[in-house]
Amino acid sequence: MLAALAAGLFALLVAAPALADTFTPESGGSPNANDIDTLYKITLYVAIVIFLIVEGTLLWSLMRHRSRRAGPDAVQIRGNTPLELGWTLGAALILVVLTVVTFVYLDDIENPPESGPNGLQASQTRYASIDQPPPPNGRPYLKIGVNGQQYIWRYDYPGKANLFSYHTMVVPVDTTVVLEITASDVIHSWWIPKLGGKADGVPGHVNETWFKIPADQAGTTFRGQCAELCGFGHADMRAAVRAVTPDEYQAWARRQASDIEQSGKLLSEQRKTREGEDSP
């Protein structure tokens, strides 16, 4: 029985890399996503060991003390104080260890780090206001507003120009991106699994989260969707984050702002034309 349990545990450990992200959170797109994944795996592996010990003991007891023909009556055991104290203290110790490990990782999960040396250094970016001062080395965060609307996401970027996009968020790599998430109608939930934890978009309230995509992920598109049932079109409310180099981001921002401005002018001209046609 012990050999079978050991073999089962060994098989699980060997299969773990092949089953990465199948039974655990996705990771690889941002440091906070990696920390969430690591914390989850620590808890999962401890739970697996406990499960094997408990279930192995149960199976051994069932086999060892099963009823036999002409066998003696089972001994009635009313209690075992040392054993009961042992598993109580053991469970408490495991809980304390998991709590300490959680708080060790929690700070890095909650608080965004500074942008990297290869990140966006544009002067128009603004610092995040998450109860902390701006980075001392002058590497700013990129702060983006996220608004959930049935059934699409709108992203508002910082700067003097009117700059926004729908569905796909474009961000520079090696740059800490802080999101201010809200909604304009019902509750939505913004979630890109490989970039960290999800955050609800609630009308009249702002939730914050962050991610920082490594420089070697430039050109990668991370995908997710609304994680809160928000209506008939919920399944189609998808989201994407496209990672580009800082130079590509600035070029995209200039092009996007120009397109938005030109579209606004064309719309204004069309309205004036229609008003002229409708006037007597």
C-alpha positions in Angstrom: 0.0 0.0 0.0 2.8 2.4 0.9 4.6 1.6 -2.3 1.4 2.3 -4.3 0.9 5.6 -2.6 4.6 6.6 -3.2 4.2 5.6 -6.9 1.1 7.6 -7.2 2.7 10.7 -5.6 5.7 10.3 -7.9 3.5 10.0 -11.0 1.7 13.2 -10.0 4.9 15.1 -9.6 6.3 13.8 -12.9 3.1 14.7 -14.8 2.9 18.2 -13.2 5.0 20.0 -15.8 3.1 18.4 -18.7 -0.2 19.4 -17.1 0.9 23.0 -16.4 -2.0 25.5 -16.5 -4.5 22.6 -16.8 -5.4 22.4 -13.2 -3.7 25.5 -12.0 -3.9 29.2 -12.9 -2.3 30.4 -16.1 0.9 32.3 -15.8 3.9 33.6 -17.8 2.4 37.0 -18.8 3.0 39.1 -15.7 4.9 38.8 -12.3 1.7 38.9 -10.3 0.2 36.0 -12.4 3.3 34.0 -11.7 3.0 34.6 -8.0 -0.6 33.7 -8.0 0.2 30.5 -9.8 3.1 29.6 -7.5 1.0 30.2 -4.4 -1.8 28.1 -5.8 0.6 25.2 -6.6 2.1 25.3 -3.1 -1.4 25.0 -1.6 -2.3 22.3 -4.1 0.8 20.1 -3.5 0.3 20.3 0.3 -3.3 19.3 -0.2 -2.3 16.4 -2.4 0.1 15.0 0.2 -2.6 15.4 2.9 -5.1 13.7 0.7 -2.8 10.7 0.0 -2.0 10.3 3.7 -5.6 10.4 4.8 -7.0 8.2 2.0 -4.1 5.8 2.3 -4.7 5.4 6.0 -8.4 4.9 5.4 -7.8 2.2 2.7 -5.2 0.5 4.9 -7.6 0.5 7.8 -10.4 -1.0 5.7 -8.2 -3.7 4.4 -6.3 -4.5 7.6 -9.3 -4.6 9.8 -12.0 -5.9 7.4 -14.4 -8.5 8.7 -13.3 -12.2 8.3 -15.2 -15.4 8.8 -14.7 -16.9 12.2 -12.6 -13.9 13.1 -12.6 -12.2 16.5 -14.9 -9.3 17.2 -13.5 -5.9 16.5 -12.0 -4.1 19.4 -14.0 -1.1 20.4 -11.7 1.9 20.7 -13.3 4.9 22.5 -10.5 7.4 21.8 -6.8 8.1 21.3 -5.8 11.3 22.9 -2.2 11.5 21.6 -3.4 10.8 18.0 -6.2 13.4 18.2 -3.8 16.0 19.6 -1.3 15.1 16.9 -3.6 15.7 13.9 -5.1 18.8 15.5 -1.6 20.4 16.1 -0.5 19.2 12.6 -3.5 20.8 10.9 -2.9 24.0 12.8 0.8 24.0 11.9 -0.1 23.5 8.2 -2.6 26.4 8.4 0.0 28.7 10.0 2.6 27.8 7.3 0.2 28.4 4.5 -0.9 31.7 6.0 2.8 32.9 6.3 3.5 31.8 2.7 0.4 33.6 1.5 1.3 36.9 3.1 4.9 36.6 1.8 3.5 36.5 -1.8 0.5 38.8 -1.2 2.6 42.0 -1.2 4.0 41.3 -4.6 0.6 40.3 -5.9 -1.2 43.4 -4.7 1.4 46.2 -5.2 2.6 47.0 -8.7 6.4 47.2 -9.2 8.1 50.0 -11.1 8.4 49.8 -14.9 11.5 48.2 -16.2 14.4 50.0 -18.0 13.1 48.8 -21.4 9.6 50.0 -20.7 7.7 53.1 -21.7 9.4 56.3 -20.6 6.8 58.7 -22.2 6.4 61.9 -20.2 2.6 62.0 -20.7 2.1 58.8 -18.6 0.7 59.3 -15.1 1.6 57.7 -11.8 -0.7 55.2 -10.3 -2.5 56.2 -7.1 -2.5 53.0 -5.1 -1.5 54.5 -1.7 2.2 54.8 -2.8 4.4 57.6 -4.1 5.7 57.7 -7.7 8.8 55.5 -8.4 12.0 57.2 -7.3 13.9 56.4 -10.5 11.4 58.2 -12.8 10.0 55.1 -14.5 6.3 55.8 -14.6 3.3 53.5 -14.6 0.9 53.5 -17.5 -2.6 54.1 -16.2 -5.4 52.8 -18.3 -9.2 53.1 -17.6 -11.2 50.0 -18.3 -15.0 50.4 -18.8 -17.3 47.4 -19.2 -20.3 47.9 -21.4 -22.8 45.4 -22.6 -21.1 43.6 -24.4 -17.7 45.2 -25.0 -14.7 46.7 -23.2 -13.5 50.2 -23.7 -10.0 51.3 -22.8 -9.0 55.0 -22.2 -5.3 55.8 -22.3 -3.5 58.7 -20.6 -2.3 61.8 -22.4 -3.5 65.1 -23.8 -4.9 63.4 -27.0 -8.3 61.8 -27.0 -7.1 58.2 -27.1 -9.2 55.0 -26.6 -9.8 51.6 -28.0 -12.4 48.8 -27.9 -11.9 45.1 -27.3 -8.1 45.0 -27.7 -5.9 46.9 -25.2 -2.5 47.8 -26.6 0.3 48.1 -24.0 4.1 48.4 -24.1 6.2 45.6 -22.7 8.4 45.9 -19.5 6.0 48.6 -18.4 3.8 48.4 -15.3 0.2 48.9 -16.4 -2.3 49.9 -13.7 -6.0 49.4 -14.6 -8.9 51.4 -13.2 -11.9 49.2 -13.8 -15.5 50.2 -13.7 -18.7 49.6 -15.7 -21.4 51.8 -17.2 -24.5 49.4 -17.0 -24.2 46.2 -15.0 -21.5 44.4 -13.2 -18.8 42.9 -15.5 -15.5 41.2 -14.6 -12.2 41.9 -16.5 -10.0 38.9 -16.7 -7.0 37.9 -18.8 -5.8 34.7 -17.1 -2.2 34.9 -18.0 -1.9 38.5 -16.7 -3.1 37.9 -13.1 -6.2 38.0 -11.1 -9.6 39.2 -12.3 -11.3 42.4 -11.1 -15.0 43.3 -11.2 -16.2 46.3 -13.1 -19.0 47.8 -10.9 -21.1 50.9 -12.0 -20.2 53.8 -9.7 -17.1 52.1 -8.3 -13.5 51.7 -9.4 -11.4 48.6 -8.8 -7.7 48.5 -9.5 -5.4 45.8 -10.7 -2.1 45.7 -12.6 0.2 43.6 -14.8 3.7 43.9 -16.3 4.4 42.0 -19.5 8.1 40.9 -19.9 10.1 42.4 -22.8 10.5 39.1 -24.5 6.7 38.8 -24.9 6.5 41.7 -27.4 4.1 40.7 -30.2 2.1 38.4 -28.0 -1.7 38.8 -27.7 -3.2 37.6 -24.4 -6.9 36.7 -24.4 -9.7 36.5 -21.9 -13.3 37.5 -21.5 -15.8 38.8 -19.0 -16.0 36.6 -16.0 -19.3 37.8 -14.6 -22.7 36.9 -16.1 -23.8 40.2 -17.5 -26.6 39.4 -19.9 -27.5 37.6 -23.1 -24.3 38.6 -24.8 -22.0 37.6 -21.9 -20.3 34.8 -23.8 -19.3 37.2 -26.6 -17.8 39.8 -24.3 -14.2 38.9 -25.0 -11.1 40.9 -24.2 -7.5 41.0 -25.5 -4.2 42.6 -24.6 -1.6 43.1 -27.3 1.9 43.6 -26.1 4.2 45.7 -28.3 7.5 47.5 -27.8 7.5 51.0 -26.4 8.3 52.5 -29.8 5.5 50.5 -31.4 3.1 51.6 -28.6 3.9 55.3 -29.2 3.5 55.0 -32.9 0.2 53.2 -32.4 -1.0 55.9 -30.0 -0.2 58.7 -32.5 -2.0 56.8 -35.3 -5.0 55.9 -33.1 -5.4 59.4 -31.8 -5.2 60.8 -35.4 -7.8 58.3 -36.6 -10.1 59.2 -33.7 -9.7 62.9 -34.5 -10.4 62.5 -38.2 -13.4 60.3 -37.4 -14.7 63.1 -35.1 -14.3 65.7 -37.8 -16.0 63.5 -40.5 -18.9 62.8 -38.1 -19.3 66.5 -37.4 -19.3 67.4 -41.1 -22.0 64.7 -41.7 -24.2 66.1 -39.0 -23.9 69.6 -40.4 -24.8 68.3 -43.9 -27.8 66.4 -42.6 -28.9 69.5 -40.6 -28.6 71.6 -43.8 -30.7 69.1 -45.8 -33.4 68.9 -43.1 -33.7 72.7 -42.7 -36.6 74.3 -44.7 
